[in-house]
């Protein structure tokens, strides 16, 4: 009888989670809707419990190998540092972490590489939690700021760093310009992001369109750019010296989606900590995680890496004038 009762409760929870998923989409409306979503995810503590300090995917190697979920996330940061050649920068290098979440990457950059890091997020609750998690002796500070209109003067940082923030930006051209604007001449931009396949080369088909719609609606995303498209937008800012370097990290990050679901099974103590309401909230995210795995596994989505060097101001002004005339 107890087994049937437990199965009945589980079935009811599954039905409730599906209903929540279908009828409570968190569509992008403005920067406030993004901030509110992250405030809620941070306040209840469920996302941090299962995903740790890094609210981004992990790096499992190429070809991917079995790895602890949380370890893969910190490994991602070190792999991104090496790919961006930031390990060649000296201690004291100033870094802006755009979309810093609760500060996981910022702390690694400060602790392991001795950089001076400023982390920004649109979520006040994330800023508070990041401050709580950060040791006082690290050269890190966090503040609320909008990546679409950053409060920093031009040429403020040696490095601008961003992981998986781009899908929340409604105007990718403005986002690209802001990222490059705050870089010092000779500074380096390193971005990791979720991207859509370039629809100019291969339009979305009949099943890809509703899948993409769900991926946008469920996690407050206005749209995904393509790797090719965002690289073009960076170049068009007029701030890039030479070419934008890109890479596709879909393969080494792909296991993250199933691993994130598995955390709920491997760590049953979460049920004790968060109760049935927490379980319901967790189950509510499973369809989106599965759709993400489908999208990245079939080529609808790709995990893009971007590296660009800031040119000098005079060159930037000349290039911007050229682009303005061309339009």
PyMOL commands that set and color helices and strands:
alter all, ss='L'
color gray80, all
select helices_A, chain A and resi 2-23+31-44+46-51+69-83+86-88+104-113+124-133+166-168+172-181+206-218+227-236+250-253+256-266+269-298+313-326
alter helices_A, ss='H'
color red, helices_A
select strands_A, chain A and resi 94-98+116-121+140-144+157-163+183-196+240-248+301-310
alter strands_A, ss='S'
color yellow, strands_A
deselect
rebuild
show_as cartoon
